[in-house]
Amino acid sequence: MKKALLILTLMAVTFFMACSKKAHMAKFIPTTYTIDVAPLIQAKCTPCHIPSRAGRKADFETYESAKKYGTDMLVRIQLNPTDRGFMPFKHEKLTAEEIVIFKKWVDQGMLEK
């Protein structure tokens, strides 16, 4: 009986350690402009913030230009649509998952690649 209890305990500990390690590692996967943020900007901020598409607002088309506005972008996309400064202007609020991508990018230091 003691062996069975010991084996079950070891299995449970191993299971929980494996699960927590995966969750812990997922937290540190870098979020980058090129892979994660740029596609969202292209989909949600065009044409206003893309100069090559006749955008005349703050330029988010390149990493260097978008990095200047990273924190401001995050603040504005988190606002409610009725709040002054909400983005994307005259469009639906980004999903929670999309906002998390911007948040991770800013929190991780706005990496390029």
C-alpha positions as CSV (number, residue, x, y, z in Angstrom):
1,M,0.0,0.0,0.0
2,K,2.8,2.4,0.9
3,K,4.5,1.7,-2.5
4,A,1.3,2.5,-4.4
5,L,0.9,5.7,-2.4
6,L,4.5,6.7,-3.1
7,I,4.2,5.9,-6.8
8,L,1.0,8.0,-7.1
9,T,2.6,10.8,-5.2
10,L,5.6,10.8,-7.5
11,M,3.4,10.7,-10.5
12,A,1.4,13.7,-9.3
13,V,4.5,15.7,-8.5
14,T,6.0,14.9,-11.9
15,F,2.8,15.9,-13.6
16,F,2.5,19.2,-11.8
17,M,6.1,20.1,-12.4
18,A,5.8,19.4,-16.1
19,C,2.7,21.5,-16.4
20,S,4.1,24.4,-14.5
21,K,7.3,24.3,-16.5
22,K,5.4,24.5,-19.8
23,A,3.3,27.5,-18.5
24,H,6.5,29.1,-17.2
25,M,8.3,28.7,-20.5
26,A,5.4,30.0,-22.5
27,K,5.5,33.2,-20.6
28,F,9.1,33.9,-21.9
29,I,8.5,33.3,-25.6
30,P,9.5,36.6,-27.0
31,T,6.9,38.7,-28.8
32,T,8.4,40.6,-31.7
33,Y,7.4,43.4,-34.0
34,T,8.2,41.5,-37.2
35,I,6.4,38.2,-36.3
36,D,3.6,39.3,-34.0
37,V,2.9,43.0,-34.0
38,A,3.4,44.0,-37.7
39,P,0.8,41.7,-39.0
40,L,-1.7,43.1,-36.5
41,I,-0.8,46.7,-37.5
42,Q,-1.2,45.8,-41.1
43,A,-4.6,44.3,-40.4
44,K,-6.0,46.8,-37.9
45,C,-4.2,50.1,-38.4
46,T,-4.3,50.4,-42.2
47,P,-4.4,52.8,-44.0
48,C,-4.1,55.5,-41.4
49,H,-0.8,54.5,-39.9
50,I,0.8,53.0,-43.0
51,P,2.4,55.8,-45.1
52,S,2.9,53.5,-48.1
53,R,-0.9,53.2,-48.2
54,A,-1.5,57.0,-48.0
55,G,-1.6,57.0,-44.2
56,R,-1.0,60.4,-42.7
57,K,-1.0,59.6,-39.0
58,A,1.8,58.3,-36.8
59,D,3.9,55.9,-38.8
60,F,3.7,52.2,-37.6
61,E,4.9,50.7,-40.8
62,T,8.5,50.0,-39.8
63,Y,9.9,48.7,-36.5
64,E,11.9,51.9,-35.8
65,S,8.9,54.1,-36.3
66,A,6.4,51.8,-34.4
67,K,8.8,51.4,-31.5
68,K,8.5,55.2,-30.8
69,Y,4.8,54.8,-30.2
70,G,4.6,51.3,-28.6
71,T,3.5,52.4,-25.2
72,D,1.0,54.9,-26.6
73,M,-0.4,52.3,-28.9
74,L,-1.0,50.0,-26.0
75,V,-2.7,52.6,-23.9
76,R,-5.0,53.7,-26.8
77,I,-6.1,50.2,-27.8
78,Q,-7.0,49.4,-24.2
79,L,-9.4,52.3,-24.0
80,N,-13.1,51.8,-24.4
81,P,-14.5,52.8,-27.9
82,T,-16.4,55.7,-26.3
83,D,-13.2,57.1,-24.7
84,R,-11.3,60.0,-26.3
85,G,-8.2,58.7,-28.0
86,F,-9.5,55.1,-28.5
87,M,-7.9,53.2,-31.4
88,P,-8.6,51.9,-33.9
89,F,-10.6,55.0,-34.6
90,K,-14.1,54.2,-36.0
91,H,-13.5,50.5,-35.8
92,E,-14.2,47.7,-33.4
93,K,-12.0,47.2,-30.3
94,L,-9.2,44.8,-30.8
95,T,-9.8,41.4,-29.2
96,A,-8.3,40.6,-25.8
97,E,-5.8,38.2,-27.5
98,E,-4.7,41.0,-29.9
99,I,-4.2,43.4,-27.0
100,V,-2.2,40.8,-25.1
101,I,0.2,40.7,-28.1
102,F,0.8,44.4,-27.9
103,K,1.1,44.2,-24.1
104,K,3.7,41.5,-24.2
105,W,5.7,43.3,-26.9
106,V,5.8,46.5,-24.8
107,D,6.5,44.6,-21.5
108,Q,9.4,42.6,-23.2
109,G,11.1,45.8,-24.4
110,M,9.6,46.1,-27.9
111,L,11.8,43.6,-29.6
112,E,12.2,43.7,-33.4
113,K,12.9,40.1,-34.4
